[in-house]
């Protein structure tokens, strides 16, 4: 399996759903409780998908926070710009 450094980018949609009976048992919540559903596809440098992950998180224990910035923007605490690949 490729390492994280071999996969420079990923797509990870997040949805809100209801826990299946199996997920509810594993997460120790009631069936049909609110959950976050993550589906991540990570890609190699050549654009081919290399990893596919589905994750379910309890809706009452997690908060989703996104940090948005423009490409090549100077980030707080940094004097360097980020290149589109995330390399400095």
PDB file of N, CA, C and O in Angstrom:
ATOM      1  N   UNK A   1       0.842  -1.183   0.000  1.00  0.00           N
ATOM      2  CA  UNK A   1       0.000   0.000   0.000  1.00  0.00           C
ATOM      3  C   UNK A   1       0.885   1.244   0.000  1.00  0.00           C
ATOM      4  O   UNK A   1       1.877   1.293   0.728  1.00  0.00           O
ATOM      5  N   UNK A   2       0.542   2.243  -0.802  1.00  0.00           N
ATOM      6  CA  UNK A   2       1.338   3.482  -0.830  1.00  0.00           C
ATOM      7  C   UNK A   2       1.286   4.201   0.513  1.00  0.00           C
ATOM      8  O   UNK A   2       0.304   4.099   1.247  1.00  0.00           O
ATOM      9  N   UNK A   3       2.355   4.930   0.823  1.00  0.00           N
ATOM     10  CA  UNK A   3       2.371   5.722   2.050  1.00  0.00           C
ATOM     11  C   UNK A   3       1.667   7.050   1.804  1.00  0.00           C
ATOM     12  O   UNK A   3       1.374   7.406   0.663  1.00  0.00           O
ATOM     13  N   UNK A   4       1.398   7.779   2.880  1.00  0.00           N
ATOM     14  CA  UNK A   4       0.717   9.072   2.770  1.00  0.00           C
ATOM     15  C   UNK A   4       1.499  10.041   1.899  1.00  0.00           C
ATOM     16  O   UNK A   4       0.903  10.883   1.226  1.00  0.00           O
ATOM     17  N   UNK A   5       2.827   9.938   1.899  1.00  0.00           N
ATOM     18  CA  UNK A   5       3.634  10.852   1.087  1.00  0.00           C
ATOM     19  C   UNK A   5       3.519  10.535  -0.401  1.00  0.00           C
ATOM     20  O   UNK A   5       3.844  11.377  -1.238  1.00  0.00           O
ATOM     21  N   UNK A   6       3.063   9.330  -0.738  1.00  0.00           N
ATOM     22  CA  UNK A   6       2.863   8.957  -2.136  1.00  0.00           C
ATOM     23  C   UNK A   6       1.513   9.432  -2.660  1.00  0.00           C
ATOM     24  O   UNK A   6       1.251   9.359  -3.861  1.00  0.00           O
ATOM     25  N   UNK A   7       0.655   9.918  -1.763  1.00  0.00           N
ATOM     26  CA  UNK A   7      -0.701  10.340  -2.125  1.00  0.00           C
ATOM     27  C   UNK A   7      -0.855  11.818  -1.780  1.00  0.00           C
ATOM     28  O   UNK A   7      -1.279  12.147  -0.672  1.00  0.00           O
ATOM     29  N   UNK A   8      -0.518  12.714  -2.706  1.00  0.00           N
ATOM     30  CA  UNK A   8      -0.482  14.138  -2.392  1.00  0.00           C
ATOM     31  C   UNK A   8      -1.839  14.812  -2.239  1.00  0.00           C
ATOM     32  O   UNK A   8      -1.901  15.939  -1.746  1.00  0.00           O
ATOM     33  N   UNK A   9      -2.924  14.164  -2.643  1.00  0.00           N
ATOM     34  CA  UNK A   9      -4.215  14.811  -2.470  1.00  0.00           C
ATOM     35  C   UNK A   9      -5.317  13.775  -2.311  1.00  0.00           C
ATOM     36  O   UNK A   9      -5.162  12.607  -2.666  1.00  0.00           O
ATOM     37  N   UNK A  10      -6.437  14.242  -1.766  1.00  0.00           N
ATOM     38  CA  UNK A  10      -7.573  13.360  -1.527  1.00  0.00           C
ATOM     39  C   UNK A  10      -8.863  14.156  -1.629  1.00  0.00           C
ATOM     40  O   UNK A  10      -8.869  15.382  -1.519  1.00  0.00           O
ATOM     41  N   UNK A  11      -9.935  13.447  -1.837  1.00  0.00           N
ATOM     42  CA  UNK A  11     -11.275  14.013  -1.820  1.00  0.00           C
ATOM     43  C   UNK A  11     -12.027  13.308  -0.694  1.00  0.00           C
ATOM     44  O   UNK A  11     -11.998  12.080  -0.604  1.00  0.00           O
ATOM     45  N   UNK A  12     -12.704  14.080   0.171  1.00  0.00           N
ATOM     46  CA  UNK A  12     -13.395  13.474   1.308  1.00  0.00           C
ATOM     47  C   UNK A  12     -14.740  14.155   1.557  1.00  0.00           C
ATOM     48  O   UNK A  12     -14.837  15.048   2.399  1.00  0.00           O
ATOM     49  N   UNK A  13     -15.770  13.742   0.832  1.00  0.00           N
ATOM     50  CA  UNK A  13     -17.097  14.275   1.119  1.00  0.00           C
ATOM     51  C   UNK A  13     -17.568  13.825   2.497  1.00  0.00           C
ATOM     52  O   UNK A  13     -17.252  12.722   2.944  1.00  0.00           O
ATOM     53  N   UNK A  14     -18.326  14.690   3.162  1.00  0.00           N
ATOM     54  CA  UNK A  14     -18.894  14.383   4.472  1.00  0.00           C
ATOM     55  C   UNK A  14     -20.404  14.537   4.362  1.00  0.00           C
ATOM     56  O   UNK A  14     -20.910  15.534   3.845  1.00  0.00           O
ATOM     57  N   UNK A  15     -21.106  13.534   4.856  1.00  0.00           N
ATOM     58  CA  UNK A  15     -22.560  13.574   4.875  1.00  0.00           C
ATOM     59  C   UNK A  15     -23.049  13.315   6.293  1.00  0.00           C
ATOM     60  O   UNK A  15     -22.327  12.770   7.128  1.00  0.00           O
ATOM     61  N   UNK A  16     -24.266  13.710   6.540  1.00  0.00           N
ATOM     62  CA  UNK A  16     -24.915  13.375   7.800  1.00  0.00           C
ATOM     63  C   UNK A  16     -25.889  12.242   7.500  1.00  0.00           C
ATOM     64  O   UNK A  16     -26.620  12.280   6.511  1.00  0.00           O
ATOM     65  N   UNK A  17     -25.887  11.247   8.359  1.00  0.00           N
ATOM     66  CA  UNK A  17     -26.773  10.107   8.156  1.00  0.00           C
ATOM     67  C   UNK A  17     -27.260   9.565   9.482  1.00  0.00           C
ATOM     68  O   UNK A  17     -27.115  10.200  10.526  1.00  0.00           O
ATOM     69  N   UNK A  18     -27.842   8.378   9.420  1.00  0.00           N
ATOM     70  CA  UNK A  18     -28.336   7.700  10.617  1.00  0.00           C
ATOM     71  C   UNK A  18     -27.600   6.383  10.762  1.00  0.00           C
ATOM     72  O   UNK A  18     -27.367   5.678   9.779  1.00  0.00           O
ATOM     73  N   UNK A  19     -27.239   6.056  11.985  1.00  0.00           N
ATOM     74  CA  UNK A  19     -26.459   4.851  12.253  1.00  0.00           C
ATOM     75  C   UNK A  19     -27.245   3.592  11.885  1.00  0.00           C
ATOM     76  O   UNK A  19     -28.412   3.433  12.242  1.00  0.00           O
ATOM     77  N   UNK A  20     -26.566   2.712  11.162  1.00  0.00           N
ATOM     78  CA  UNK A  20     -27.139   1.392  10.888  1.00  0.00           C
ATOM     79  C   UNK A  20     -27.121   0.593  12.192  1.00  0.00           C
ATOM     80  O   UNK A  20     -26.422   0.973  13.132  1.00  0.00           O
ATOM     81  N   UNK A  21     -27.869  -0.496  12.266  1.00  0.00           N
ATOM     82  CA  UNK A  21     -27.821  -1.310  13.494  1.00  0.00           C
ATOM     83  C   UNK A  21     -26.391  -1.763  13.844  1.00  0.00           C
ATOM     84  O   UNK A  21     -26.017  -1.752  15.017  1.00  0.00           O
ATOM     85  N   UNK A  22     -25.603  -2.155  12.856  1.00  0.00           N
ATOM     86  CA  UNK A  22     -24.223  -2.601  13.106  1.00  0.00           C
ATOM     87  C   UNK A  22     -23.340  -1.446  13.573  1.00  0.00           C
ATOM     88  O   UNK A  22     -22.592  -1.591  14.539  1.00  0.00           O
ATOM     89  N   UNK A  23     -23.423  -0.296  12.894  1.00  0.00           N
ATOM     90  CA  UNK A  23     -22.640   0.875  13.319  1.00  0.00           C
ATOM     91  C   UNK A  23     -23.058   1.310  14.723  1.00  0.00           C
ATOM     92  O   UNK A  23     -22.212   1.663  15.544  1.00  0.00           O
ATOM     93  N   UNK A  24     -24.352   1.283  14.994  1.00  0.00           N
ATOM     94  CA  UNK A  24     -24.850   1.677  16.316  1.00  0.00           C
ATOM     95  C   UNK A  24     -24.270   0.758  17.396  1.00  0.00           C
ATOM     96  O   UNK A  24     -23.875   1.225  18.464  1.00  0.00           O
ATOM     97  N   UNK A  25     -24.221  -0.522  17.123  1.00  0.00           N
ATOM     98  CA  UNK A  25     -23.649  -1.461  18.092  1.00  0.00           C
ATOM     99  C   UNK A  25     -22.178  -1.154  18.334  1.00  0.00           C
ATOM    100  O   UNK A  25     -21.733  -1.104  19.480  1.00  0.00           O
ATOM    101  N   UNK A  26     -21.420  -0.950  17.257  1.00  0.00           N
ATOM    102  CA  UNK A  26     -19.988  -0.676  17.377  1.00  0.00           C
ATOM    103  C   UNK A  26     -19.701   0.659  18.054  1.00  0.00           C
ATOM    104  O   UNK A  26     -18.740   0.787  18.812  1.00  0.00           O
ATOM    105  N   UNK A  27     -20.547   1.658  17.772  1.00  0.00           N
ATOM    106  CA  UNK A  27     -20.349   3.000  18.337  1.00  0.00           C
ATOM    107  C   UNK A  27     -21.044   3.178  19.689  1.00  0.00           C
ATOM    108  O   UNK A  27     -20.908   4.220  20.330  1.00  0.00           O
ATOM    109  N   UNK A  28     -21.787   2.154  20.118  1.00  0.00           N
ATOM    110  CA  UNK A  28     -22.516   2.197  21.393  1.00  0.00           C
ATOM    111  C   UNK A  28     -23.517   3.350  21.451  1.00  0.00           C
ATOM    112  O   UNK A  28     -23.555   4.129  22.403  1.00  0.00           O
ATOM    113  N   UNK A  29     -24.322   3.425  20.397  1.00  0.00           N
ATOM    114  CA  UNK A  29     -25.393   4.422  20.307  1.00  0.00           C
ATOM    115  C   UNK A  29     -26.662   3.714  19.847  1.00  0.00           C
ATOM    116  O   UNK A  29     -26.620   2.558  19.426  1.00  0.00           O
ATOM    117  N   UNK A  30     -27.777   4.407  19.929  1.00  0.00           N
ATOM    118  CA  UNK A  30     -29.041   3.832  19.469  1.00  0.00           C
ATOM    119  C   UNK A  30     -29.061   3.772  17.942  1.00  0.00           C
ATOM    120  O   UNK A  30     -28.535   4.668  17.282  1.00  0.00           O
ATOM    121  N   UNK A  31     -29.663   2.720  17.374  1.00  0.00           N
ATOM    122  CA  UNK A  31     -29.811   2.672  15.918  1.00  0.00           C
ATOM    123  C   UNK A  31     -30.532   3.922  15.413  1.00  0.00           C
ATOM    124  O   UNK A  31     -31.433   4.444  16.071  1.00  0.00           O
ATOM    125  N   UNK A  32     -30.127   4.379  14.260  1.00  0.00           N
ATOM    126  CA  UNK A  32     -30.682   5.565  13.595  1.00  0.00           C
ATOM    127  C   UNK A  32     -30.293   6.869  14.283  1.00  0.00           C
ATOM    128  O   UNK A  32     -30.861   7.916  13.975  1.00  0.00           O
ATOM    129  N   UNK A  33     -29.321   6.825  15.222  1.00  0.00           N
ATOM    130  CA  UNK A  33     -28.784   8.063  15.810  1.00  0.00           C
ATOM    131  C   UNK A  33     -28.024   8.825  14.734  1.00  0.00           C
ATOM    132  O   UNK A  33     -27.531   8.214  13.786  1.00  0.00           O
ATOM    133  N   UNK A  34     -27.916  10.155  14.857  1.00  0.00           N
ATOM    134  CA  UNK A  34     -27.174  10.930  13.860  1.00  0.00           C
ATOM    135  C   UNK A  34     -25.687  10.572  13.866  1.00  0.00           C
ATOM    136  O   UNK A  34     -25.067  10.427  14.919  1.00  0.00           O
ATOM    137  N   UNK A  35     -25.139  10.435  12.666  1.00  0.00           N
ATOM    138  CA  UNK A  35     -23.706  10.148  12.498  1.00  0.00           C
ATOM    139  C   UNK A  35     -23.170  10.968  11.325  1.00  0.00           C
ATOM    140  O   UNK A  35     -23.920  11.406  10.453  1.00  0.00           O
ATOM    141  N   UNK A  36     -21.855  11.160  11.332  1.00  0.00           N
ATOM    142  CA  UNK A  36     -21.158  11.733  10.181  1.00  0.00           C
ATOM    143  C   UNK A  36     -20.624  10.582   9.347  1.00  0.00           C
ATOM    144  O   UNK A  36     -20.055   9.634   9.886  1.00  0.00           O
ATOM    145  N   UNK A  37     -20.803  10.660   8.033  1.00  0.00           N
ATOM    146  CA  UNK A  37     -20.324   9.637   7.114  1.00  0.00           C
ATOM    147  C   UNK A  37     -19.235  10.253   6.229  1.00  0.00           C
ATOM    148  O   UNK A  37     -19.510  11.147   5.429  1.00  0.00           O
ATOM    149  N   UNK A  38     -18.016   9.775   6.378  1.00  0.00           N
ATOM    150  CA  UNK A  38     -16.879  10.249   5.591  1.00  0.00           C
ATOM    151  C   UNK A  38     -16.547   9.201   4.534  1.00  0.00           C
ATOM    152  O   UNK A  38     -16.503   8.006   4.828  1.00  0.00           O
ATOM    153  N   UNK A  39     -16.317   9.648   3.315  1.00  0.00           N
ATOM    154  CA  UNK A  39     -15.871   8.756   2.248  1.00  0.00           C
ATOM    155  C   UNK A  39     -14.669   9.421   1.592  1.00  0.00           C
ATOM    156  O   UNK A  39     -14.815  10.419   0.886  1.00  0.00           O
ATOM    157  N   UNK A  40     -13.471   8.864   1.827  1.00  0.00           N
ATOM    158  CA  UNK A  40     -12.244   9.493   1.319  1.00  0.00           C
ATOM    159  C   UNK A  40     -11.628   8.642   0.220  1.00  0.00           C
ATOM    160  O   UNK A  40     -11.506   7.423   0.345  1.00  0.00           O
ATOM    161  N   UNK A  41     -11.241   9.312  -0.860  1.00  0.00           N
ATOM    162  CA  UNK A  41     -10.453   8.695  -1.915  1.00  0.00           C
ATOM    163  C   UNK A  41      -9.152   9.479  -2.021  1.00  0.00           C
ATOM    164  O   UNK A  41      -9.169  10.684  -2.274  1.00  0.00           O
ATOM    165  N   UNK A  42      -8.037   8.806  -1.829  1.00  0.00           N
ATOM    166  CA  UNK A  42      -6.713   9.438  -1.938  1.00  0.00           C
ATOM    167  C   UNK A  42      -6.100   9.050  -3.275  1.00  0.00           C
ATOM    168  O   UNK A  42      -6.300   7.939  -3.767  1.00  0.00           O
ATOM    169  N   UNK A  43      -5.348   9.984  -3.856  1.00  0.00           N
ATOM    170  CA  UNK A  43      -4.819   9.797  -5.200  1.00  0.00           C
ATOM    171  C   UNK A  43      -3.299   9.876  -5.229  1.00  0.00           C
ATOM    172  O   UNK A  43      -2.682  10.588  -4.436  1.00  0.00           O
ATOM    173  N   UNK A  44      -2.709   9.131  -6.158  1.00  0.00           N
ATOM    174  CA  UNK A  44      -1.271   9.174  -6.399  1.00  0.00           C
ATOM    175  C   UNK A  44      -0.925  10.405  -7.228  1.00  0.00           C
ATOM    176  O   UNK A  44      -1.811  11.078  -7.754  1.00  0.00           O
ATOM    177  N   UNK A  45       0.367  10.692  -7.340  1.00  0.00           N
ATOM    178  CA  UNK A  45       0.839  11.830  -8.162  1.00  0.00           C
ATOM    179  C   UNK A  45       0.287  11.758  -9.582  1.00  0.00           C
ATOM    180  O   UNK A  45      -0.001  12.792 -10.185  1.00  0.00           O
ATOM    181  N   UNK A  46       0.137  10.544 -10.123  1.00  0.00           N
ATOM    182  CA  UNK A  46      -0.326  10.392 -11.507  1.00  0.00           C
ATOM    183  C   UNK A  46      -1.851  10.488 -11.639  1.00  0.00           C
ATOM    184  O   UNK A  46      -2.389  10.323 -12.734  1.00  0.00           O
ATOM    185  N   UNK A  47      -2.548  10.753 -10.526  1.00  0.00           N
ATOM    186  CA  UNK A  47      -3.992  10.929 -10.562  1.00  0.00           C
ATOM    187  C   UNK A  47      -4.799   9.658 -10.348  1.00  0.00           C
ATOM    188  O   UNK A  47      -6.027   9.717 -10.285  1.00  0.00           O
ATOM    189  N   UNK A  48      -4.140   8.514 -10.234  1.00  0.00           N
ATOM    190  CA  UNK A  48      -4.864   7.263 -10.026  1.00  0.00           C
ATOM    191  C   UNK A  48      -5.255   7.122  -8.553  1.00  0.00           C
ATOM    192  O   UNK A  48      -4.463   7.444  -7.667  1.00  0.00           O
ATOM    193  N   UNK A  49      -6.481   6.641  -8.290  1.00  0.00           N
ATOM    194  CA  UNK A  49      -6.884   6.441  -6.899  1.00  0.00           C
ATOM    195  C   UNK A  49      -6.054   5.326  -6.258  1.00  0.00           C
ATOM    196  O   UNK A  49      -5.786   4.301  -6.886  1.00  0.00           O
ATOM    197  N   UNK A  50      -5.651   5.536  -5.006  1.00  0.00           N
ATOM    198  CA  UNK A  50      -4.799   4.560  -4.331  1.00  0.00           C
ATOM    199  C   UNK A  50      -5.400   4.078  -3.019  1.00  0.00           C
ATOM    200  O   UNK A  50      -4.987   3.041  -2.500  1.00  0.00           O
ATOM    201  N   UNK A  51      -6.370   4.810  -2.472  1.00  0.00           N
ATOM    202  CA  UNK A  51      -6.942   4.439  -1.182  1.00  0.00           C
ATOM    203  C   UNK A  51      -8.392   4.883  -1.150  1.00  0.00           C
ATOM    204  O   UNK A  51      -8.729   5.979  -1.599  1.00  0.00           O
ATOM    205  N   UNK A  52      -9.248   4.023  -0.615  1.00  0.00           N
ATOM    206  CA  UNK A  52     -10.662   4.343  -0.463  1.00  0.00           C
ATOM    207  C   UNK A  52     -11.046   3.985   0.961  1.00  0.00           C
ATOM    208  O   UNK A  52     -10.852   2.847   1.387  1.00  0.00           O
ATOM    209  N   UNK A  53     -11.592   4.948   1.706  1.00  0.00           N
ATOM    210  CA  UNK A  53     -11.910   4.743   3.122  1.00  0.00           C
ATOM    211  C   UNK A  53     -13.320   5.254   3.397  1.00  0.00           C
ATOM    212  O   UNK A  53     -13.676   6.363   2.998  1.00  0.00           O
ATOM    213  N   UNK A  54     -14.117   4.440   4.079  1.00  0.00           N
ATOM    214  CA  UNK A  54     -15.430   4.869   4.556  1.00  0.00           C
ATOM    215  C   UNK A  54     -15.372   4.837   6.073  1.00  0.00           C
ATOM    216  O   UNK A  54     -14.983   3.828   6.662  1.00  0.00           O
ATOM    217  N   UNK A  55     -15.759   5.946   6.711  1.00  0.00           N
ATOM    218  CA  UNK A  55     -15.726   6.044   8.169  1.00  0.00           C
ATOM    219  C   UNK A  55     -17.046   6.600   8.666  1.00  0.00           C
ATOM    220  O   UNK A  55     -17.674   7.433   8.013  1.00  0.00           O
ATOM    221  N   UNK A  56     -17.454   6.123   9.832  1.00  0.00           N
ATOM    222  CA  UNK A  56     -18.666   6.606  10.483  1.00  0.00           C
ATOM    223  C   UNK A  56     -18.295   7.122  11.859  1.00  0.00           C
ATOM    224  O   UNK A  56     -17.658   6.417  12.642  1.00  0.00           O
ATOM    225  N   UNK A  57     -18.692   8.353  12.156  1.00  0.00           N
ATOM    226  CA  UNK A  57     -18.387   9.002  13.433  1.00  0.00           C
ATOM    227  C   UNK A  57     -19.686   9.368  14.143  1.00  0.00           C
ATOM    228  O   UNK A  57     -20.662   9.773  13.511  1.00  0.00           O
ATOM    229  N   UNK A  58     -19.681   9.220  15.448  1.00  0.00           N
ATOM    230  CA  UNK A  58     -20.840   9.612  16.244  1.00  0.00           C
ATOM    231  C   UNK A  58     -21.124  11.098  16.054  1.00  0.00           C
ATOM    232  O   UNK A  58     -20.205  11.917  16.075  1.00  0.00           O
ATOM    233  N   UNK A  59     -22.383  11.441  15.870  1.00  0.00           N
ATOM    234  CA  UNK A  59     -22.760  12.831  15.699  1.00  0.00           C
ATOM    235  C   UNK A  59     -22.703  13.650  16.973  1.00  0.00           C
ATOM    236  O   UNK A  59     -22.645  14.878  16.917  1.00  0.00           O
ATOM    237  N   UNK A  60     -22.719  12.989  18.122  1.00  0.00           N
ATOM    238  CA  UNK A  60     -22.730  13.713  19.396  1.00  0.00           C
ATOM    239  C   UNK A  60     -21.339  13.898  19.981  1.00  0.00           C
ATOM    240  O   UNK A  60     -21.206  14.490  21.053  1.00  0.00           O
ATOM    241  N   UNK A  61     -20.303  13.414  19.317  1.00  0.00           N
ATOM    242  CA  UNK A  61     -18.954  13.499  19.880  1.00  0.00           C
ATOM    243  C   UNK A  61     -17.943  14.196  18.977  1.00  0.00           C
ATOM    244  O   UNK A  61     -16.788  14.374  19.362  1.00  0.00           O
ATOM    245  N   UNK A  62     -18.362  14.585  17.799  1.00  0.00           N
ATOM    246  CA  UNK A  62     -17.422  15.185  16.858  1.00  0.00           C
ATOM    247  C   UNK A  62     -17.946  16.500  16.330  1.00  0.00           C
ATOM    248  O   UNK A  62     -19.154  16.729  16.256  1.00  0.00           O
ATOM    249  N   UNK A  63     -17.027  17.344  15.969  1.00  0.00           N
ATOM    250  CA  UNK A  63     -17.321  18.634  15.341  1.00  0.00           C
ATOM    251  C   UNK A  63     -16.409  18.722  14.138  1.00  0.00           C
ATOM    252  O   UNK A  63     -15.229  18.384  14.234  1.00  0.00           O
ATOM    253  N   UNK A  64     -16.918  19.161  13.030  1.00  0.00           N
ATOM    254  CA  UNK A  64     -16.126  19.281  11.806  1.00  0.00           C
ATOM    255  C   UNK A  64     -15.715  20.733  11.643  1.00  0.00           C
ATOM    256  O   UNK A  64     -16.556  21.631  11.684  1.00  0.00           O
ATOM    257  N   UNK A  65     -14.419  20.964  11.456  1.00  0.00           N
ATOM    258  CA  UNK A  65     -13.882  22.303  11.256  1.00  0.00           C
ATOM    259  C   UNK A  65     -13.039  22.282   9.987  1.00  0.00           C
ATOM    260  O   UNK A  65     -12.142  21.451   9.846  1.00  0.00           O
ATOM    261  N   UNK A  66     -13.321  23.180   9.082  1.00  0.00           N
ATOM    262  CA  UNK A  66     -12.548  23.298   7.850  1.00  0.00           C
ATOM    263  C   UNK A  66     -11.725  24.574   7.892  1.00  0.00           C
ATOM    264  O   UNK A  66     -12.217  25.627   8.299  1.00  0.00           O
ATOM    265  N   UNK A  67     -10.498  24.480   7.479  1.00  0.00           N
ATOM    266  CA  UNK A  67      -9.628  25.652   7.351  1.00  0.00           C
ATOM    267  C   UNK A  67      -9.503  25.939   5.860  1.00  0.00           C
ATOM    268  O   UNK A  67      -8.991  25.113   5.106  1.00  0.00           O
ATOM    269  N   UNK A  68      -9.960  27.081   5.448  1.00  0.00           N
ATOM    270  CA  UNK A  68      -9.961  27.455   4.033  1.00  0.00           C
ATOM    271  C   UNK A  68      -8.914  28.526   3.790  1.00  0.00           C
ATOM    272  O   UNK A  68      -8.827  29.501   4.537  1.00  0.00           O
ATOM    273  N   UNK A  69      -8.126  28.346   2.754  1.00  0.00           N
ATOM    274  CA  UNK A  69      -7.164  29.372   2.364  1.00  0.00           C
ATOM    275  C   UNK A  69      -6.928  29.295   0.857  1.00  0.00           C
ATOM    276  O   UNK A  69      -7.098  28.249   0.231  1.00  0.00           O
ATOM    277  N   UNK A  70      -6.537  30.422   0.306  1.00  0.00           N
ATOM    278  CA  UNK A  70      -6.226  30.475  -1.119  1.00  0.00           C
ATOM    279  C   UNK A  70      -4.878  29.822  -1.352  1.00  0.00           C
ATOM    280  O   UNK A  70      -4.008  29.849  -0.482  1.00  0.00           O
ATOM    281  N   UNK A  71      -4.706  29.231  -2.538  1.00  0.00           N
ATOM    282  CA  UNK A  71      -3.397  28.704  -2.900  1.00  0.00           C
ATOM    283  C   UNK A  71      -2.396  29.843  -2.911  1.00  0.00           C
ATOM    284  O   UNK A  71      -2.716  30.952  -3.340  1.00  0.00           O
ATOM    285  N   UNK A  72      -1.198  29.577  -2.446  1.00  0.00           N
ATOM    286  CA  UNK A  72      -0.108  30.543  -2.383  1.00  0.00           C
ATOM    287  C   UNK A  72      -0.347  31.651  -1.353  1.00  0.00           C
ATOM    288  O   UNK A  72       0.358  32.660  -1.361  1.00  0.00           O
ATOM    289  N   UNK A  73      -1.326  31.475  -0.472  1.00  0.00           N
ATOM    290  CA  UNK A  73      -1.560  32.461   0.583  1.00  0.00           C
ATOM    291  C   UNK A  73      -0.557  32.230   1.713  1.00  0.00           C
ATOM    292  O   UNK A  73      -0.180  31.092   1.993  1.00  0.00           O
ATOM    293  N   UNK A  74      -0.136  33.299   2.347  1.00  0.00           N
ATOM    294  CA  UNK A  74       0.752  33.182   3.500  1.00  0.00           C
ATOM    295  C   UNK A  74      -0.111  32.814   4.701  1.00  0.00           C
ATOM    296  O   UNK A  74      -1.060  33.524   5.033  1.00  0.00           O
ATOM    297  N   UNK A  75       0.219  31.714   5.341  1.00  0.00           N
ATOM    298  CA  UNK A  75      -0.552  31.251   6.485  1.00  0.00           C
ATOM    299  C   UNK A  75      -0.067  31.930   7.755  1.00  0.00           C
ATOM    300  O   UNK A  75       1.107  32.289   7.849  1.00  0.00           O
ATOM    301  N   UNK A  76      -0.946  32.113   8.731  1.00  0.00           N
ATOM    302  CA  UNK A  76      -0.523  32.722   9.997  1.00  0.00           C
ATOM    303  C   UNK A  76       0.651  31.948  10.599  1.00  0.00           C
ATOM    304  O   UNK A  76       0.643  30.718  10.637  1.00  0.00           O
ATOM    305  N   UNK A  77       1.651  32.682  11.066  1.00  0.00           N
ATOM    306  CA  UNK A  77       2.815  32.045  11.675  1.00  0.00           C
ATOM    307  C   UNK A  77       3.824  31.519  10.675  1.00  0.00           C
ATOM    308  O   UNK A  77       4.799  30.869  11.055  1.00  0.00           O
ATOM    309  N   UNK A  78       3.598  31.796   9.398  1.00  0.00           N
ATOM    310  CA  UNK A  78       4.505  31.287   8.364  1.00  0.00           C
ATOM    311  C   UNK A  78       4.941  32.438   7.468  1.00  0.00           C
ATOM    312  O   UNK A  78       4.140  33.302   7.112  1.00  0.00           O
ATOM    313  N   UNK A  79       6.201  32.437   7.115  1.00  0.00           N
ATOM    314  CA  UNK A  79       6.682  33.461   6.191  1.00  0.00           C
ATOM    315  C   UNK A  79       6.775  32.920   4.771  1.00  0.00           C
ATOM    316  O   UNK A  79       7.127  33.650   3.844  1.00  0.00           O
ATOM    317  N   UNK A  80       6.461  31.644   4.603  1.00  0.00           N
ATOM    318  CA  UNK A  80       6.559  31.013   3.280  1.00  0.00           C
ATOM    319  C   UNK A  80       5.178  30.832   2.679  1.00  0.00           C
ATOM    320  O   UNK A  80       4.189  30.694   3.400  1.00  0.00           O
ATOM    321  N   UNK A  81       5.118  30.834   1.375  1.00  0.00           N
ATOM    322  CA  UNK A  81       3.873  30.555   0.666  1.00  0.00           C
ATOM    323  C   UNK A  81       3.764  29.061   0.426  1.00  0.00           C
ATOM    324  O   UNK A  81       4.773  28.365   0.313  1.00  0.00           O
ATOM    325  N   UNK A  82       2.524  28.569   0.346  1.00  0.00           N
ATOM    326  CA  UNK A  82       2.324  27.166   0.020  1.00  0.00           C
ATOM    327  C   UNK A  82       2.132  27.037  -1.477  1.00  0.00           C
ATOM    328  O   UNK A  82       1.360  27.783  -2.079  1.00  0.00           O
ATOM    329  N   UNK A  83       2.831  26.096  -2.074  1.00  0.00           N
ATOM    330  CA  UNK A  83       2.633  25.766  -3.478  1.00  0.00           C
ATOM    331  C   UNK A  83       1.373  24.926  -3.585  1.00  0.00           C
ATOM    332  O   UNK A  83       0.938  24.367  -2.579  1.00  0.00           O
ATOM    333  N   UNK A  84       0.764  24.811  -4.773  1.00  0.00           N
ATOM    334  CA  UNK A  84      -0.452  24.025  -4.924  1.00  0.00           C
ATOM    335  C   UNK A  84      -0.323  22.583  -4.457  1.00  0.00           C
ATOM    336  O   UNK A  84      -1.332  21.975  -4.099  1.00  0.00           O
ATOM    337  N   UNK A  85       0.864  22.018  -4.446  1.00  0.00           N
ATOM    338  CA  UNK A  85       1.031  20.632  -4.000  1.00  0.00           C
ATOM    339  C   UNK A  85       1.196  20.553  -2.491  1.00  0.00           C
ATOM    340  O   UNK A  85       1.300  19.456  -1.943  1.00  0.00           O
ATOM    341  N   UNK A  86       1.223  21.686  -1.812  1.00  0.00           N
ATOM    342  CA  UNK A  86       1.416  21.694  -0.366  1.00  0.00           C
ATOM    343  C   UNK A  86       2.881  21.723   0.036  1.00  0.00           C
ATOM    344  O   UNK A  86       3.197  21.715   1.225  1.00  0.00           O
ATOM    345  N   UNK A  87       3.772  21.757  -0.935  1.00  0.00           N
ATOM    346  CA  UNK A  87       5.198  21.812  -0.630  1.00  0.00           C
ATOM    347  C   UNK A  87       5.634  23.262  -0.530  1.00  0.00           C
ATOM    348  O   UNK A  87       5.098  24.126  -1.223  1.00  0.00           O
ATOM    349  N   UNK A  88       6.607  23.532   0.332  1.00  0.00           N
ATOM    350  CA  UNK A  88       7.119  24.904   0.486  1.00  0.00           C
ATOM    351  C   UNK A  88       8.305  25.112  -0.406  1.00  0.00           C
ATOM    352  O   UNK A  88       8.880  26.200  -0.424  1.00  0.00           O
TER     353      UNK A  88
END
